[in-house]
Amino acid sequence: MTNSITTFINALGRYDFLQSALITAIMVGVMSGMIGSFIILRGMSMMGDAISHAVLPGVAVAYMLGINVMIGASFFGILAAGLIGLVASHSKIKTDTSIGVVFSAFYALGFILISLAESSTNLHHILFGNILAVSDTDMMTTTVVLGLVILFIVFFYKELLITSFDPTFAQTYGFRVQILHYALMFVLTLVTVSALQTVGIILVVAMLITPAATAFLWTDRLGVMLTMAAAIGAVSSVVGLYFSYTFNWASGPAIVLVAAILFGISFIISPKQALLPTLFKGKARLRRVPA
């Protein structure tokens, strides 16, 4: 184990591609954890899943037209969010049902467009990620998106806080809840596209939800939760990249697996969850019960 860690550290010093992969993975982990915190607090995990899958046709169109992937994916991500809201608000269908209909339709369209583009290699990388093949352009794009995420949270922290916990009060208070909702969906789309190279479309939602859910088990304060989720996302990315490089695992699944293990540990030992202390207390009470 020690030798493999030493080998990984030495490789970081020798190979530029591994350095770029590490920096990009950390940035993706940080911004996924931060945006994911608002997603789970708003009960929008399904929406996060929908957006992450709905960008696939945008990615395909961008490849076909030779334009920036961010443009195509952002357009389809916002379009999907708008359609979900439209269907839910103008019919008897509930939001979760409209999410299922829209995201599956967009996902299917994406596969068809990818097949028309005849780009099976790109499809594999889009679905499962390939962080070790990250380019300078990918790293620059991720840096810009991370900056936008931080600015968005800093400038709209109070609005995001209130609308996440009490949207009815926020609307009464004069906040434009719908505009803020779609702004969050736009930022979520940008984060999703940035994470494609790292974990792929299939596992993006795991990076959005798992670090934030882990942080939620430890604190009730939003500021602390954002910091913890970002840190957990970063640690998951670093350790996952280590396993990916050392054992030749796919980078996306390795990173997500580490995040899931951290969640599992937190679920057992976190004071907020109190599963382990409760278990020990229960056993102690049983010992006190006379036979």
Secondary structure as UniProt FT lines:
FT   HELIX           2..14
FT   HELIX           16..41
FT   TURN            42..43
FT   HELIX           45..54
FT   HELIX           56..65
FT   HELIX           69..89
FT   HELIX           95..117
FT   HELIX           120..128
FT   HELIX           131..133
FT   HELIX           136..155
FT   HELIX           157..165
FT   HELIX           167..173
FT   HELIX           177..216
FT   TURN            217..218
FT   HELIX           222..247
FT   HELIX           251..269
FT   TURN            271..273
FT   HELIX           275..288
//
